[in-house]
């Protein structure tokens, strides 16, 4: 029989050594049905829930939330660039699609989701790191039983210059 060595800390039990962390995407998908849309977005903005992976990847930040309208901010970085030296149009389109969808989400009851049916983007000015922070505002223009329409505006925060606009039709899923 050997003596117990009390000078070294005991190894953590196996169940503690293998702690499983639920990925943000799965946690959000699991918890979304428990919130109405505006409460869900508020919980993300306030840090009660994690940000969606796309927000982390592209640097989206929720600034304002109200019924039928949201504003997100993004600071353009070189990692967002296309080969010709400006923010890729897909990044801009993703930001605009996000604010239009989230604007709709603010008017949806608990357990109701949505999906983009179509999006039309108009690029007015290039976005670069010199643009600094951009603000994207999405607004619901119509909400029916099964579909909704929304519009979005992307502006340079410092100058207020319009950079892009978009419209979308969204499918409401109960």
C-alpha positions in Angstrom: 0.0 0.0 0.0 1.3 3.5 -0.9 0.8 6.7 1.0 -1.5 9.4 -0.6 0.6 12.3 -1.8 -1.2 15.4 -0.5 1.4 17.9 -1.8 0.1 17.7 -5.4 -3.5 18.7 -6.2 -5.8 15.9 -6.9 -6.7 15.3 -10.6 -10.1 16.6 -11.6 -12.8 13.9 -11.8 -13.3 12.7 -15.4 -16.7 14.4 -15.7 -15.1 17.8 -15.0 -12.1 17.2 -17.3 -14.4 16.7 -20.3 -16.7 19.7 -19.9 -18.7 20.1 -23.1 -19.4 23.7 -24.2 -22.4 24.1 -26.3 -21.6 26.1 -29.5 -23.3 29.5 -29.8 -25.2 28.5 -32.9 -26.8 25.5 -31.2 -27.5 27.4 -28.0 -29.3 30.2 -29.9 -31.3 27.7 -32.0 -32.4 25.9 -28.9 -33.4 29.0 -26.9 -34.9 31.1 -29.7 -38.4 29.6 -29.4 -38.5 30.6 -25.7 -38.3 34.3 -26.5 -40.4 36.7 -28.5 -38.3 38.4 -31.2 -37.5 41.6 -29.5 -36.6 39.9 -26.2 -34.3 37.5 -28.1 -32.4 40.3 -29.8 -32.2 42.3 -26.6 -30.8 39.3 -24.8 -28.1 39.0 -27.4 -27.3 42.7 -27.3 -27.1 42.7 -23.5 -24.9 39.6 -23.4 -27.4 37.3 -21.8 -27.2 35.1 -24.9 -24.0 34.8 -27.1 -23.8 36.6 -30.4 -24.6 34.5 -33.5 -21.4 33.1 -35.1 -22.0 35.3 -38.2 -21.9 38.4 -36.0 -18.6 37.3 -34.5 -17.1 36.4 -37.9 -18.0 39.7 -39.6 -18.0 42.0 -36.6 -21.7 43.0 -36.4 -22.8 44.7 -33.3 -26.5 45.4 -32.3 -26.8 49.1 -31.6 -30.6 49.9 -31.4 -33.7 47.7 -31.2 -37.3 48.8 -31.3 -40.4 47.3 -32.6 -40.1 46.9 -36.4 -36.6 48.5 -36.6 -33.0 47.6 -35.7 -29.6 49.2 -36.2 -26.4 47.3 -36.4 -22.8 48.6 -36.6 -19.8 47.2 -38.3 -16.2 48.5 -38.6 -14.8 47.5 -42.0 -11.5 45.7 -41.9 -9.2 44.4 -44.6 -10.4 40.9 -43.9 -13.7 42.0 -45.4 -12.0 43.1 -48.7 -12.5 41.6 -52.1 -9.5 41.5 -54.6 -10.1 45.0 -55.8 -9.5 46.7 -52.4 -13.0 47.3 -50.9 -15.4 45.5 -48.6 -16.9 42.6 -50.6 -20.4 43.1 -51.7 -21.4 39.9 -50.0 -20.4 41.2 -46.6 -22.5 44.3 -47.2 -25.4 42.2 -48.5 -25.1 40.0 -45.4 -25.3 43.0 -43.1 -28.3 44.4 -44.9 -30.0 41.0 -44.9 -29.4 40.6 -41.2 -30.9 43.9 -40.2 -34.0 43.4 -42.4 -34.5 39.9 -40.9 -33.9 41.2 -37.3 -36.3 44.1 -37.9 -39.0 41.5 -38.7 -38.0 39.4 -35.8 -38.8 42.3 -33.4 -42.5 42.0 -34.3 -42.8 38.2 -34.2 -44.3 36.4 -31.2 -42.5 33.6 -29.2 -41.9 30.5 -31.2 -42.1 32.2 -34.6 -39.2 32.3 -37.1 -38.5 33.7 -40.5 -36.4 33.2 -43.6 -35.4 35.5 -46.4 -37.2 34.8 -49.7 -35.4 37.4 -51.7 -33.1 40.3 -51.3 -32.2 43.2 -53.7 -29.2 45.3 -52.9 -28.1 48.6 -54.5 -24.5 49.5 -53.9 -24.1 53.3 -53.9 -20.5 53.9 -52.7 -17.6 51.6 -51.9 -17.0 50.7 -48.3 -13.3 50.6 -47.1 -11.4 50.8 -43.8 -11.3 54.6 -44.4 -15.1 54.6 -44.2 -14.8 53.7 -40.5 -17.9 52.5 -38.7 -21.0 51.8 -40.9 -24.5 51.7 -39.6 -27.2 49.4 -41.1 -30.8 50.1 -40.2 -33.5 47.6 -41.1 -37.2 48.5 -41.1 -40.3 46.4 -41.6 -42.5 48.0 -44.3 -45.3 45.3 -44.3 -46.1 42.3 -42.2 -48.8 39.9 -43.4 -49.7 36.4 -42.1 -47.2 34.5 -44.1 -44.8 37.1 -45.7 -43.3 40.4 -44.8 -41.3 43.1 -46.6 -38.4 45.1 -45.2 -36.0 47.7 -46.3 -32.5 48.6 -45.2 -30.1 51.5 -45.4 -26.3 51.4 -44.9 -24.6 54.7 -44.0 -21.2 55.9 -42.9 -21.5 56.7 -39.2 -19.2 59.7 -39.4 -20.6 61.4 -42.5 -24.1 60.0 -42.9 -23.4 59.3 -46.6 -25.5 56.5 -48.0 -23.4 53.5 -49.0 -26.1 50.9 -49.9 -29.8 50.2 -49.8 -31.7 47.0 -49.9 -35.2 45.5 -49.9 -36.4 42.0 -49.0 -39.3 39.7 -48.8 -39.3 37.3 -45.9 -41.3 34.2 -45.1 -42.9 34.0 -41.6 -42.6 30.5 -40.2 -44.9 29.5 -37.3 
